[in-house]
């Protein structure tokens, strides 16, 4: 039985927010099939909300799907929360999954502030489609992938969409170090506690100006 929480609004998965509902309805159109609808929602979140990890992670709004939509940018957790919210708003049960990943192609600036190449609490959406949960990772928008030389993640609604281990030039890209748990909402307190312990600079006011996409292109 599916947990009813996977269809309800939550603090950071704001599936009842008017802006989220309008975005989801516009993206889904009149598509009746849940799998086809989830695919449309995935690509809308992936490409219409830009990936931007240059955030101050002590601020709770950084983890909000609605905030990412309004800003037009957000990092993986907020984008996963937005996709889950859009799915719930259109009747598709959705939860959030997390993993620690080793990112071999992060920008020098991000690696420095993170304190290494292991990024904790990477997020994806876990969508209930055709009788099973399917992972969907809407983090990297298409234009960023093209600038970074990274293969964009596609989603067919039936197989897991997770990061590629290698980029277009066969360089190591993303390695899943450890899968964590799944949640109905973003576990912000746990995420922030991990950041304070392993990468405290992320919790500081470290970012002032800059373009992550441009830096990604220069470091590619």
C-alpha positions in Angstrom: 0.0 0.0 0.0 1.3 3.5 -0.9 1.9 5.8 2.0 -0.8 8.6 1.8 1.9 11.1 2.6 3.3 10.6 -0.9 0.2 12.3 -2.3 -0.1 15.1 0.3 1.5 18.5 0.4 4.5 18.9 2.6 6.6 21.8 3.9 9.2 21.6 1.1 7.1 19.5 -1.4 4.5 22.2 -1.8 2.1 20.3 -4.1 -0.8 22.6 -3.1 1.0 25.9 -3.9 -0.9 27.7 -6.7 2.4 28.3 -8.6 3.4 24.7 -8.5 -0.1 23.5 -9.5 -0.2 25.9 -12.4 3.3 24.8 -13.5 2.4 21.1 -13.3 -0.9 21.5 -15.1 0.7 23.5 -17.9 3.5 20.9 -18.3 1.2 17.9 -18.2 -1.4 19.3 -20.5 -4.3 17.0 -21.1 -2.1 13.8 -20.8 -4.2 11.2 -19.0 -1.6 8.4 -18.7 0.3 8.7 -15.5 3.6 7.6 -17.0 3.4 9.9 -19.9 2.4 12.7 -17.5 5.4 12.0 -15.3 7.7 12.2 -18.3 6.4 15.6 -19.2 6.8 16.8 -15.7 10.3 15.5 -15.5 11.5 17.4 -18.5 9.7 20.6 -17.5 11.5 20.6 -14.1 14.8 19.5 -15.6 15.0 22.2 -18.2 12.9 25.1 -17.1 14.5 25.4 -13.6 18.2 25.8 -13.9 20.6 23.8 -11.7 22.5 26.1 -9.4 24.4 24.7 -6.4 25.6 28.2 -5.4 23.3 28.5 -2.4 23.6 29.3 1.3 22.5 26.0 2.8 21.6 27.4 6.2 18.6 29.0 4.6 15.6 26.7 4.6 14.1 28.1 1.4 17.0 26.6 -0.5 15.3 23.2 0.0 11.9 24.3 -1.2 10.5 23.1 -4.6 8.2 26.2 -4.8 11.1 28.5 -4.1 13.2 26.9 -6.9 10.3 27.3 -9.3 9.8 31.0 -8.4 13.5 31.7 -8.7 13.9 29.7 -11.9 16.9 27.9 -10.4 17.8 25.6 -7.5 20.0 22.7 -6.5 19.3 19.0 -6.7 17.2 18.8 -3.5 14.9 21.7 -4.4 14.5 20.4 -8.0 13.7 16.9 -6.8 11.2 18.4 -4.3 9.6 20.4 -7.2 9.3 17.3 -9.4 7.7 15.3 -6.5 5.3 18.2 -5.8 4.3 18.4 -9.5 3.6 14.7 -9.5 1.5 14.8 -6.4 -0.4 17.8 -7.7 -1.4 15.7 -10.7 -2.2 12.5 -8.8 1.1 10.6 -9.0 2.5 9.3 -5.7 6.0 10.6 -5.2 8.7 10.6 -2.5 12.3 11.8 -2.2 15.4 9.6 -2.3 18.9 10.6 -1.3 22.4 9.3 -1.9 26.0 10.5 -1.2 27.8 10.9 -4.5 31.4 11.4 -5.7 31.3 14.1 -8.3 34.4 13.9 -10.5 33.5 17.0 -12.6 32.5 19.7 -10.1 33.9 23.2 -10.5 37.1 24.0 -8.5 35.2 26.6 -6.5 32.4 24.2 -5.5 35.0 21.5 -4.6 36.8 23.9 -2.4 33.8 25.1 -0.5 32.4 21.5 -0.2 35.8 20.3 1.1 36.2 17.5 -1.3 34.5 15.6 -4.1 31.9 13.7 -2.1 28.6 15.5 -2.1 26.2 14.5 0.7 22.5 14.2 0.4 22.2 14.3 -3.4 18.4 14.1 -4.1 16.2 12.5 -6.8 12.5 12.0 -7.0 11.0 8.5 -6.6 7.8 8.2 -8.6 5.2 5.5 -8.3 4.5 4.4 -11.8 3.1 1.2 -13.2 3.2 -0.5 -9.8 6.7 0.3 -8.8 8.9 3.2 -7.7 11.1 4.7 -10.4 14.0 7.1 -9.7 14.0 10.4 -11.6 16.9 12.8 -11.3 16.0 16.2 -12.8 19.0 18.1 -11.4 21.1 19.0 -14.5 19.3 21.1 -17.2 20.1 20.4 -20.8 21.9 23.6 -21.4 24.2 23.0 -18.4 25.0 19.5 -19.6 25.9 20.8 -23.0 28.2 23.4 -21.5 29.8 20.9 -19.1 30.1 18.1 -21.7 27.9 15.8 -19.6 25.3 13.4 -21.1 21.9 14.7 -20.1 19.7 12.3 -18.1 16.6 11.1 -19.9 13.5 9.6 -18.3 11.1 7.0 -19.8 9.0 6.5 -16.7 10.0 2.8 -16.5 13.7 2.7 -15.8 15.7 4.6 -13.2 17.1 7.9 -14.3 20.3 8.3 -12.3 23.7 10.0 -13.1 26.0 8.6 -15.7 29.3 7.2 -14.4 31.2 8.8 -17.4 30.8 12.0 -19.5 31.0 12.4 -23.2 34.8 12.2 -23.2 34.8 9.0 -21.0 36.0 10.9 -17.9 34.6 9.8 -14.6 31.5 11.9 -13.9 29.3 10.7 -11.0 29.8 7.8 -8.6 27.1 6.7 -6.1 29.0 6.2 -2.9 26.0 5.3 -0.7 22.2 5.3 -1.1 20.4 6.8 1.9 16.7 6.6 2.7 13.5 7.8 1.1 11.3 10.5 2.7 7.9 12.1 2.2 9.5 15.5 2.7 13.0 17.0 2.7 14.8 16.1 5.9 16.3 19.5 6.3 17.6 19.1 9.8 19.5 15.9 8.9 20.9 17.5 5.8 22.1 20.6 7.6 23.6 18.5 10.5 25.7 16.6 7.9 26.8 19.8 6.2 27.8 21.3 9.5 29.9 18.3 10.3 31.5 17.4 6.9 31.3 20.7 4.9 30.7 23.6 7.2 31.5 26.3 4.6 28.4 25.4 2.8 26.4 26.7 5.8 28.2 30.0 5.6 27.5 33.1 3.5 30.2 31.9 1.1 28.6 32.8 -2.2 28.5 36.3 -3.7 28.0 36.5 -7.4 29.1 34.2 -10.1 27.7 31.9 -12.8 27.9 28.2 -12.1 27.1 27.4 -15.7 29.9 29.6 -17.0 32.3 28.1 -14.5 31.3 24.6 -15.5 32.0 25.4 -19.1 35.5 26.8 -18.3 36.3 23.7 -16.2 35.0 21.2 -18.7 
